[in-house]
C-alpha cells in the first residue's frame, strides 16, 4: 500500500514522540546529534522522517505538509532548526506540536499545494 501524507505525518509524530521526546523526558541529553547515554545517533534527520522519505525531492520540501503549515525545516528560524541548535524537551515538543497542527491542516484540506 502506498503511504499517504496523513500516514506519513502520523508516523512522524510517533517517531518524534518515541525516539526523541520520550528519551529527553527521561533526562537523556543530546550532544552533537548523539545520545550522551548510549553514544547512538539521534534519529532526527530527513532519512528518519516518514514525510521526508515520502516527499523529499531535488526541490527540497516544496510539497511537504509540514513545510506548507509551519515553514521548511531548512529555514533559519524553523522549528526543526531550533531543535537542532538546542535539542531539549521543549524544542522537541514544539516539533511534535507542529506535526500535530500539520496533521489537522492536511486532514481538513487546509494545505494548498
N, C-alpha and C positions, 0 to 999 in steps of 0.2 A: 504494500500500500504506500502510495506517495504521501510524504509528510506535508501537512498544510501549515500555513503561517500560524494558526491558532495552536496546533500541536507543538510546533517549534517553540512558540512563546511559553507554553506550559512547561515544556522540557527545560527551557532556560531558567524559568522560575524555580523549578525543582532543583536543578543543578546549583544555582546560586544559594538556595536555602540549605541544601545538604552538604555541598562541597566547600562552601565559603563561609556563609553566615554561621552555621552551627559550630564549626571549629573555632571561629572568632569569639563566639559567645562562651565557649569553654576555655577562654583565655589563651588560645594559641595565638602566636604572633607571626606576622609575615615580614621577612627581610628580603628585599630584592627578589620578589616573586617566589620565595622559598619558605616553606613552613619551618619555623625555628625548632619545633618539637621533633620533627621527623627528617628534615632535610629534603623532603619531597617538593617537587614543583607545585605551585598553586595553579589549579586549572581555571585560569581566568583570561584566556586568550581566544582569538577567533577560531582556533582549532578545537576548542572545548565548548563552543556555543552552538546550540542547535539552530538558531536563526542564522548565524554566520555560515554554518555548514550548508544550510538550505539556500541562502540568498547571496552569499559573498561572491562578487564577480570582479572583473578588472576595473569596474566602475565603483569599486568600494561598496558603500552601504546605501546606494541611492533608492533601493526599493525595500529596505529593511523596515518593518513596522516600528521598531524602537527608534530608528533614525527619524522617521516621519513624526513620531509622537514627541520625542524629547531632544532630538538632535543626534548627529552622527557621533559614534563612540570616539572617533579620532579627533573631534573638535577640541580645541584647547580647554574650554570650560565645561566639557561634558561630564555627566555623572560618572561614566566609566573612567575618564581621565582623573577625576577627583579620587576615585577608589584606588587607581594605580599609583597616584602620588602620595596618598595617605590611606593605606589599606587597614581599615579597622571596622568594628561592628557597625558604626554609624554610616560610613560610606558604602559598605556592602548592603546594609539595609536600604539605603537610598536607591541603590541599583535595583533591588528587588521591588521596591515601590514603583519605580519607573517601568519595570517589566509588567507589573500588575496593571498599571494605567494603560500601557500599550496593549495588553490583552483585551481590556474592556473597549478601548478605542477600535481595535480590529474587529472584535465581536459585534460591535454596534455599527460597523461600517463607517466609522469616522475618519479612518486613514484614507486619504485621497492620493492614489498612485498616479 
